[in-house]
Amino acid sequence: MSGQRGTWHLIPRRVRENVTIDNPPILEAFVLLATLSKDGEIVSRYADWPQPFKYLSFKENRGLAITLSKSRDTIAITAQKPVKGLVFAKRPGLSFNYNGLDILPRLKYIIYTDGLKENEELEWMFLGASESH
């Protein structure tokens, strides 16, 4: 869209009065996910979490599974429950193509890494984790 110009037509605002909206009987927290794909490949993800975080519980087991490939250059990540802010520990010479992720169930995330030494273990942390892993 850079350099392109267009015309926008705004529709007059219509206001309804005396609108009643019922609250759901049970308050449920849920996470919304938006993805941007190009040629069938996801190039960007965005997760929107209920706010403020202090009212959410991250204490229960998230079912987080992190699997490092034999070549040590690919990390596969899945979770049974949403995971907020998964961060891999970095050091000089170690890099990740993504870091600081929100992991949602039923999706498999593939992260590429470079510089992980042969016997080096991955370290990570996420919101609600009792300790780093």
N, C-alpha and C positions, 0 to 999 in steps of 0.2 A: 504494500500500500504506500510505501515511501514515494513521495513526489506526485501521488495521484490526488486529485481533488474530486469531491462529490458534493451533492446537494442532499441535505437532510430535511425531511418534512415532519414537523412535530404535530402530533394529534392533540387537540385540546384535551385537557385533563377533565375526566368525568368523575365526580365525587358522588358516592352513594351515602345517604344518611341512614342512621338507625340500622347499621349492619351488625349482626350478632355473630360472633365466631366462638364456637364451643371449644374449650380446652380438652385435650385428650384425657381420658380417665386415669391413665397411668403415665407419669413422666418417664420418658425413655430418652437416653442420650444416644445419638447416632453420629457417625462421621460421614460426610459427603466427599466423594472422590470425583475429580474431573481429570480427564486425560486428553492430551493433544497427540494425534497420530499423523505420521507422514509416511505414505507408501506402506501402510499396514504395520508400521513400527511405532511404538509409543516413544515420543521424543520429550514429553513433559508430563508431569503429574502434579496435581494440587489436591491436598486434603484439607477440609475445613472441619475443625473440631468444635464441640460445644464450649462456650466460654462462661465463666472463667474456669480454668482447669482445676481450681481448688475444690470444685464440687464433683469432680470425676474421681473414680477409684481406679488406680493402676496397680493395686496390690496383688490381685489374683494372677495366677500363671497365664501368660499371654500365648503359650504354645509356640514360642519363637524357635525356628529351626534355621541355623546358619551352617551352610555346607561349603567347604573350600574344595575346589577342583584339585585333581592330582597334579596338574601343572602349576597350581598355586597362583593362577592369574585371574580366576573367576570365582565369585562368591554368589551362591544361590540362597535366597532368603524367602521364607514363608512364615506365616503366623496364623494361629487359630482365632486370636482376638486382636483388635487394633493395637499397634505399638506406636507410641509417640516419640519422635526424636532419636531414632537409633543412630548412634555416632560411633565410628571406628576410631581407635586411637592411632594417631599419626606419629611419625618420627622422620628425621631427615632421610630422604631416599625412598620412602614408602608413600605411594599415592593411590588414590581411589578416584574413579570417574564420577562417583556420587558419594556424598557423605552427609549425614544429618537427614535421615529419611523417616517418613511416616509409612509404616507397613500395615497393609489392610488384608483381611482374610480373603482366601480364594484367589489371590494373585501371587505370582512368583516374580520376584525381583532379582535381576542379574546385575551384579556390580563387577566392574573390571578393576583389577589392582595390579600395580607394578612395584617391584622392589621388595616383596615379602621373602624373607630369607628361608632357607630350607627347613630349619627346625623351629622357626619363629611361629608363635601362636598369635592368632588374631585376638585383639582386646576390643570390647565394645561396651557401651552403656546406653540406657534409654530411660525416659521419664518413668519413675516408679520402680526401677530396678534397685534392689537392696545393695548391690555391689557390682563392680565391673566384672566382666566375664572374659 
